[in-house]
Amino acid sequence: MYTLIHALPVQRLLVEQLPIIALSMVIAELFYKFHSFTLELVAFFVTWYIIELVFVAGVRLLRRE
C-alpha cells in the first residue's frame, strides 16, 4: 500500500485507483459474508486485483485501436 501511494502520481491515484478500490469495497461489503475478517480482507484484495487487471487490459486494448 505504501509503495502504491508513493509510486503513482496523486492524479493517477485519484482517477484510476480510487474508483477501483471503491468498487472493490462495495462488492466486498455486499457479497462477502465469511464471518472472518481475514477471509473477507483476502477476498477484497483479490477483487481489487481482478478489477484492476480488467481495467489495465481494457486501457491497453483501447490504446491499440
Gaussian input, Z-matrix of N, CA and C with variables (Angstrom, degrees):
# hf/3-21g

backbone

0 1
 N
 C     1     B1
 C     2     B2     1     A1
 N     3     B3     2     A2     1     D1
 C     4     B4     3     A3     2     D2
 C     5     B5     4     A4     3     D3
 N     6     B6     5     A5     4     D4
 C     7     B7     6     A6     5     D5
 C     8     B8     7     A7     6     D6
 N     9     B9     8     A8     7     D7
 C    10    B10     9     A9     8     D8
 C    11    B11    10    A10     9     D9
 N    12    B12    11    A11    10    D10
 C    13    B13    12    A12    11    D11
 C    14    B14    13    A13    12    D12
 N    15    B15    14    A14    13    D13
 C    16    B16    15    A15    14    D14
 C    17    B17    16    A16    15    D15
 N    18    B18    17    A17    16    D16
 C    19    B19    18    A18    17    D17
 C    20    B20    19    A19    18    D18
 N    21    B21    20    A20    19    D19
 C    22    B22    21    A21    20    D20
 C    23    B23    22    A22    21    D21
 N    24    B24    23    A23    22    D22
 C    25    B25    24    A24    23    D23
 C    26    B26    25    A25    24    D24
 N    27    B27    26    A26    25    D25
 C    28    B28    27    A27    26    D26
 C    29    B29    28    A28    27    D27
 N    30    B30    29    A29    28    D28
 C    31    B31    30    A30    29    D29
 C    32    B32    31    A31    30    D30
 N    33    B33    32    A32    31    D31
 C    34    B34    33    A33    32    D32
 C    35    B35    34    A34    33    D33
 N    36    B36    35    A35    34    D34
 C    37    B37    36    A36    35    D35
 C    38    B38    37    A37    36    D36
 N    39    B39    38    A38    37    D37
 C    40    B40    39    A39    38    D38
 C    41    B41    40    A40    39    D39
 N    42    B42    41    A41    40    D40
 C    43    B43    42    A42    41    D41
 C    44    B44    43    A43    42    D42
 N    45    B45    44    A44    43    D43
 C    46    B46    45    A45    44    D44
 C    47    B47    46    A46    45    D45
 N    48    B48    47    A47    46    D46
 C    49    B49    48    A48    47    D47
 C    50    B50    49    A49    48    D48
 N    51    B51    50    A50    49    D49
 C    52    B52    51    A51    50    D50
 C    53    B53    52    A52    51    D51
 N    54    B54    53    A53    52    D52
 C    55    B55    54    A54    53    D53
 C    56    B56    55    A55    54    D54
 N    57    B57    56    A56    55    D55
 C    58    B58    57    A57    56    D56
 C    59    B59    58    A58    57    D57
 N    60    B60    59    A59    58    D58
 C    61    B61    60    A60    59    D59
 C    62    B62    61    A61    60    D60
 N    63    B63    62    A62    61    D61
 C    64    B64    63    A63    62    D62
 C    65    B65    64    A64    63    D63
 N    66    B66    65    A65    64    D64
 C    67    B67    66    A66    65    D65
 C    68    B68    67    A67    66    D66
 N    69    B69    68    A68    67    D67
 C    70    B70    69    A69    68    D68
 C    71    B71    70    A70    69    D69
 N    72    B72    71    A71    70    D70
 C    73    B73    72    A72    71    D71
 C    74    B74    73    A73    72    D72
 N    75    B75    74    A74    73    D73
 C    76    B76    75    A75    74    D74
 C    77    B77    76    A76    75    D75
 N    78    B78    77    A77    76    D76
 C    79    B79    78    A78    77    D77
 C    80    B80    79    A79    78    D78
 N    81    B81    80    A80    79    D79
 C    82    B82    81    A81    80    D80
 C    83    B83    82    A82    81    D81
 N    84    B84    83    A83    82    D82
 C    85    B85    84    A84    83    D83
 C    86    B86    85    A85    84    D84
 N    87    B87    86    A86    85    D85
 C    88    B88    87    A87    86    D86
 C    89    B89    88    A88    87    D87
 N    90    B90    89    A89    88    D88
 C    91    B91    90    A90    89    D89
 C    92    B92    91    A91    90    D90
 N    93    B93    92    A92    91    D91
 C    94    B94    93    A93    92    D92
 C    95    B95    94    A94    93    D93
 N    96    B96    95    A95    94    D94
 C    97    B97    96    A96    95    D95
 C    98    B98    97    A97    96    D96
 N    99    B99    98    A98    97    D97
 C   100   B100    99    A99    98    D98
 C   101   B101   100   A100    99    D99
 N   102   B102   101   A101   100   D100
 C   103   B103   102   A102   101   D101
 C   104   B104   103   A103   102   D102
 N   105   B105   104   A104   103   D103
 C   106   B106   105   A105   104   D104
 C   107   B107   106   A106   105   D105
 N   108   B108   107   A107   106   D106
 C   109   B109   108   A108   107   D107
 C   110   B110   109   A109   108   D108
 N   111   B111   110   A110   109   D109
 C   112   B112   111   A111   110   D110
 C   113   B113   112   A112   111   D111
 N   114   B114   113   A113   112   D112
 C   115   B115   114   A114   113   D113
 C   116   B116   115   A115   114   D114
 N   117   B117   116   A116   115   D115
 C   118   B118   117   A117   116   D116
 C   119   B119   118   A118   117   D117
 N   120   B120   119   A119   118   D118
 C   121   B121   120   A120   119   D119
 C   122   B122   121   A121   120   D120
 N   123   B123   122   A122   121   D121
 C   124   B124   123   A123   122   D122
 C   125   B125   124   A124   123   D123
 N   126   B126   125   A125   124   D124
 C   127   B127   126   A126   125   D125
 C   128   B128   127   A127   126   D126
 N   129   B129   128   A128   127   D127
 C   130   B130   129   A129   128   D128
 C   131   B131   130   A130   129   D129
 N   132   B132   131   A131   130   D130
 C   133   B133   132   A132   131   D131
 C   134   B134   133   A133   132   D132
 N   135   B135   134   A134   133   D133
 C   136   B136   135   A135   134   D134
 C   137   B137   136   A136   135   D135
 N   138   B138   137   A137   136   D136
 C   139   B139   138   A138   137   D137
 C   140   B140   139   A139   138   D138
 N   141   B141   140   A140   139   D139
 C   142   B142   141   A141   140   D140
 C   143   B143   142   A142   141   D141
 N   144   B144   143   A143   142   D142
 C   145   B145   144   A144   143   D143
 C   146   B146   145   A145   144   D144
 N   147   B147   146   A146   145   D145
 C   148   B148   147   A147   146   D146
 C   149   B149   148   A148   147   D147
 N   150   B150   149   A149   148   D148
 C   151   B151   150   A150   149   D149
 C   152   B152   151   A151   150   D150
 N   153   B153   152   A152   151   D151
 C   154   B154   153   A153   152   D152
 C   155   B155   154   A154   153   D153
 N   156   B156   155   A155   154   D154
 C   157   B157   156   A156   155   D155
 C   158   B158   157   A157   156   D156
 N   159   B159   158   A158   157   D157
 C   160   B160   159   A159   158   D158
 C   161   B161   160   A160   159   D159
 N   162   B162   161   A161   160   D160
 C   163   B163   162   A162   161   D161
 C   164   B164   163   A163   162   D162
 N   165   B165   164   A164   163   D163
 C   166   B166   165   A165   164   D164
 C   167   B167   166   A166   165   D165
 N   168   B168   167   A167   166   D166
 C   169   B169   168   A168   167   D167
 C   170   B170   169   A169   168   D168
 N   171   B171   170   A170   169   D169
 C   172   B172   171   A171   170   D170
 C   173   B173   172   A172   171   D171
 N   174   B174   173   A173   172   D172
 C   175   B175   174   A174   173   D173
 C   176   B176   175   A175   174   D174
 N   177   B177   176   A176   175   D175
 C   178   B178   177   A177   176   D176
 C   179   B179   178   A178   177   D177
 N   180   B180   179   A179   178   D178
 C   181   B181   180   A180   179   D179
 C   182   B182   181   A181   180   D180
 N   183   B183   182   A182   181   D181
 C   184   B184   183   A183   182   D182
 C   185   B185   184   A184   183   D183
 N   186   B186   185   A185   184   D184
 C   187   B187   186   A186   185   D185
 C   188   B188   187   A187   186   D186
 N   189   B189   188   A188   187   D187
 C   190   B190   189   A189   188   D188
 C   191   B191   190   A190   189   D189
 N   192   B192   191   A191   190   D190
 C   193   B193   192   A192   191   D191
 C   194   B194   193   A193   192   D192

   B1=1.4446
   B2=1.5303
   B3=1.3057
   B4=1.4659
   B5=1.5250
   B6=1.3266
   B7=1.4627
   B8=1.5202
   B9=1.3163
   B10=1.4602
   B11=1.5171
   B12=1.3103
   B13=1.4612
   B14=1.5229
   B15=1.3159
   B16=1.4579
   B17=1.5225
   B18=1.3220
   B19=1.4651
   B20=1.5289
   B21=1.3028
   B22=1.4538
   B23=1.5238
   B24=1.3375
   B25=1.4742
   B26=1.5365
   B27=1.3106
   B28=1.4627
   B29=1.5282
   B30=1.3276
   B31=1.4631
   B32=1.5256
   B33=1.3155
   B34=1.4701
   B35=1.5322
   B36=1.3274
   B37=1.4663
   B38=1.5242
   B39=1.3311
   B40=1.4625
   B41=1.5238
   B42=1.3322
   B43=1.4597
   B44=1.5252
   B45=1.3320
   B46=1.4555
   B47=1.5279
   B48=1.2995
   B49=1.4600
   B50=1.5248
   B51=1.3020
   B52=1.4669
   B53=1.5306
   B54=1.3469
   B55=1.4699
   B56=1.5294
   B57=1.3211
   B58=1.4634
   B59=1.5260
   B60=1.3179
   B61=1.4595
   B62=1.5293
   B63=1.3222
   B64=1.4674
   B65=1.5265
   B66=1.3294
   B67=1.4593
   B68=1.5296
   B69=1.3131
   B70=1.4644
   B71=1.5241
   B72=1.3299
   B73=1.4575
   B74=1.5234
   B75=1.3257
   B76=1.4672
   B77=1.5281
   B78=1.3303
   B79=1.4697
   B80=1.5220
   B81=1.3293
   B82=1.4638
   B83=1.5276
   B84=1.3182
   B85=1.4673
   B86=1.5232
   B87=1.3196
   B88=1.4604
   B89=1.5284
   B90=1.3289
   B91=1.4572
   B92=1.5222
   B93=1.3101
   B94=1.4618
   B95=1.5204
   B96=1.3095
   B97=1.4744
   B98=1.5266
   B99=1.3157
   B100=1.4572
   B101=1.5305
   B102=1.3251
   B103=1.4660
   B104=1.5276
   B105=1.3250
   B106=1.4613
   B107=1.5196
   B108=1.3226
   B109=1.4583
   B110=1.5212
   B111=1.3102
   B112=1.4576
   B113=1.5214
   B114=1.3162
   B115=1.4686
   B116=1.5225
   B117=1.3120
   B118=1.4600
   B119=1.5205
   B120=1.3266
   B121=1.4600
   B122=1.5213
   B123=1.3275
   B124=1.4665
   B125=1.5241
   B126=1.3163
   B127=1.4627
   B128=1.5224
   B129=1.3376
   B130=1.4643
   B131=1.5267
   B132=1.3374
   B133=1.4570
   B134=1.5253
   B135=1.3235
   B136=1.4688
   B137=1.5318
   B138=1.3159
   B139=1.4681
   B140=1.5136
   B141=1.3210
   B142=1.4616
   B143=1.5302
   B144=1.3200
   B145=1.4572
   B146=1.5287
   B147=1.3262
   B148=1.4654
   B149=1.5300
   B150=1.3188
   B151=1.4654
   B152=1.5252
   B153=1.3249
   B154=1.4598
   B155=1.5267
   B156=1.3255
   B157=1.4640
   B158=1.5311
   B159=1.3188
   B160=1.4644
   B161=1.5248
   B162=1.3272
   B163=1.4591
   B164=1.5279
   B165=1.3258
   B166=1.4670
   B167=1.5274
   B168=1.3304
   B169=1.4643
   B170=1.5300
   B171=1.3244
   B172=1.4693
   B173=1.5116
   B174=1.3192
   B175=1.4569
   B176=1.5215
   B177=1.3165
   B178=1.4706
   B179=1.5234
   B180=1.3190
   B181=1.4612
   B182=1.5272
   B183=1.3241
   B184=1.4584
   B185=1.5229
   B186=1.3044
   B187=1.4707
   B188=1.5243
   B189=1.3187
   B190=1.4625
   B191=1.5195
   B192=1.3013
   B193=1.4798
   B194=1.4788
   A1=109.86
   A2=117.27
   A3=121.29
   A4=110.38
   A5=116.26
   A6=121.12
   A7=110.63
   A8=117.76
   A9=121.50
   A10=111.11
   A11=116.41
   A12=120.77
   A13=111.26
   A14=117.54
   A15=120.06
   A16=113.41
   A17=118.09
   A18=120.47
   A19=112.14
   A20=117.34
   A21=120.71
   A22=110.66
   A23=116.65
   A24=119.57
   A25=110.31
   A26=115.72
   A27=121.43
   A28=110.99
   A29=117.95
   A30=120.53
   A31=110.97
   A32=117.41
   A33=120.69
   A34=110.42
   A35=116.97
   A36=120.02
   A37=111.07
   A38=116.34
   A39=120.15
   A40=112.45
   A41=116.98
   A42=120.53
   A43=111.97
   A44=117.72
   A45=120.67
   A46=112.76
   A47=117.29
   A48=120.33
   A49=113.54
   A50=118.10
   A51=120.17
   A52=112.63
   A53=119.42
   A54=117.96
   A55=113.18
   A56=117.67
   A57=121.21
   A58=110.21
   A59=117.18
   A60=120.95
   A61=110.47
   A62=116.91
   A63=120.35
   A64=110.78
   A65=117.59
   A66=120.73
   A67=110.84
   A68=116.70
   A69=120.96
   A70=111.11
   A71=116.47
   A72=120.12
   A73=111.46
   A74=117.14
   A75=120.74
   A76=109.93
   A77=116.58
   A78=120.21
   A79=110.30
   A80=116.59
   A81=120.22
   A82=111.23
   A83=116.32
   A84=119.80
   A85=112.09
   A86=116.77
   A87=120.34
   A88=113.83
   A89=117.10
   A90=119.34
   A91=115.64
   A92=119.06
   A93=119.64
   A94=110.18
   A95=115.84
   A96=122.78
   A97=108.50
   A98=116.08
   A99=121.32
   A100=112.52
   A101=117.68
   A102=123.26
   A103=111.32
   A104=114.52
   A105=121.31
   A106=107.39
   A107=115.63
   A108=119.83
   A109=111.07
   A110=117.04
   A111=121.20
   A112=111.26
   A113=117.57
   A114=120.07
   A115=111.62
   A116=116.68
   A117=119.68
   A118=111.38
   A119=117.58
   A120=120.82
   A121=111.34
   A122=116.57
   A123=120.52
   A124=109.95
   A125=117.50
   A126=121.03
   A127=110.88
   A128=117.51
   A129=121.30
   A130=110.67
   A131=117.78
   A132=120.54
   A133=111.94
   A134=116.90
   A135=120.27
   A136=109.59
   A137=116.87
   A138=120.87
   A139=110.65
   A140=117.23
   A141=122.55
   A142=109.68
   A143=116.96
   A144=121.97
   A145=111.05
   A146=117.01
   A147=120.72
   A148=111.18
   A149=117.27
   A150=120.21
   A151=110.12
   A152=117.41
   A153=119.89
   A154=110.76
   A155=117.30
   A156=121.62
   A157=110.37
   A158=117.14
   A159=121.31
   A160=110.05
   A161=117.55
   A162=121.72
   A163=111.32
   A164=116.91
   A165=121.34
   A166=110.31
   A167=117.30
   A168=120.73
   A169=110.14
   A170=117.14
   A171=120.76
   A172=112.13
   A173=117.53
   A174=121.21
   A175=110.14
   A176=117.74
   A177=120.83
   A178=110.64
   A179=117.14
   A180=121.03
   A181=110.94
   A182=117.07
   A183=120.86
   A184=112.17
   A185=117.54
   A186=120.71
   A187=112.11
   A188=117.64
   A189=121.29
   A190=111.04
   A191=117.49
   A192=120.80
   A193=112.55
   D1=-47.10
   D2=179.12
   D3=-58.25
   D4=-45.84
   D5=-179.39
   D6=-63.77
   D7=-41.27
   D8=178.46
   D9=-59.70
   D10=-46.91
   D11=-176.91
   D12=-66.72
   D13=-37.68
   D14=-177.09
   D15=-88.26
   D16=-16.38
   D17=-178.13
   D18=-86.16
   D19=-26.27
   D20=-176.55
   D21=-105.74
   D22=146.14
   D23=174.73
   D24=-64.81
   D25=154.40
   D26=-176.39
   D27=-58.80
   D28=-42.20
   D29=-179.21
   D30=-61.88
   D31=-41.85
   D32=179.40
   D33=-66.63
   D34=-38.56
   D35=176.47
   D36=-60.52
   D37=-44.26
   D38=-177.29
   D39=-71.89
   D40=-37.45
   D41=-175.42
   D42=-82.21
   D43=-39.46
   D44=-175.01
   D45=-99.42
   D46=-55.28
   D47=-170.41
   D48=-76.71
   D49=-40.19
   D50=-177.01
   D51=-59.01
   D52=-47.53
   D53=177.00
   D54=-63.85
   D55=-35.91
   D56=179.10
   D57=-66.73
   D58=-43.71
   D59=178.33
   D60=-65.46
   D61=-42.18
   D62=179.63
   D63=-62.75
   D64=-44.31
   D65=178.08
   D66=-62.75
   D67=-41.01
   D68=177.99
   D69=-62.68
   D70=-40.19
   D71=178.85
   D72=-65.60
   D73=-40.76
   D74=179.21
   D75=-64.05
   D76=-45.69
   D77=178.69
   D78=-60.66
   D79=-45.37
   D80=-179.48
   D81=-62.78
   D82=-41.79
   D83=-178.48
   D84=-67.60
   D85=-37.09
   D86=-177.06
   D87=-80.39
   D88=-35.38
   D89=-168.33
   D90=-114.10
   D91=-21.19
   D92=-174.39
   D93=-98.33
   D94=107.47
   D95=178.80
   D96=-128.67
   D97=68.26
   D98=-176.68
   D99=-88.72
   D100=-6.43
   D101=-176.96
   D102=58.78
   D103=28.57
   D104=176.61
   D105=-146.77
   D106=119.95
   D107=-179.54
   D108=-58.33
   D109=-41.98
   D110=-177.29
   D111=-63.22
   D112=-46.16
   D113=179.52
   D114=-64.82
   D115=-40.40
   D116=178.71
   D117=-67.39
   D118=-36.88
   D119=177.33
   D120=-65.79
   D121=-43.61
   D122=177.47
   D123=-62.54
   D124=-43.00
   D125=178.64
   D126=-63.26
   D127=-38.74
   D128=176.01
   D129=-60.93
   D130=-46.66
   D131=-179.84
   D132=-64.57
   D133=-38.56
   D134=177.29
   D135=-65.02
   D136=-41.96
   D137=177.56
   D138=-61.74
   D139=-44.63
   D140=178.71
   D141=-59.65
   D142=-45.02
   D143=-179.77
   D144=-61.96
   D145=-46.11
   D146=-177.53
   D147=-66.49
   D148=-43.47
   D149=179.15
   D150=-63.49
   D151=-42.17
   D152=178.77
   D153=-66.41
   D154=-38.48
   D155=177.48
   D156=-59.91
   D157=-45.19
   D158=178.57
   D159=-64.95
   D160=-41.44
   D161=178.99
   D162=-61.33
   D163=-48.32
   D164=-178.87
   D165=-63.83
   D166=-41.91
   D167=178.43
   D168=-63.04
   D169=-40.48
   D170=178.09
   D171=-64.64
   D172=-42.05
   D173=178.49
   D174=-63.73
   D175=-44.31
   D176=178.92
   D177=-62.47
   D178=-40.73
   D179=179.39
   D180=-64.09
   D181=-42.30
   D182=179.84
   D183=-68.32
   D184=-33.41
   D185=179.70
   D186=-69.98
   D187=-27.39
   D188=179.36
   D189=-71.49
   D190=-30.50
   D191=-175.81
   D192=-84.01

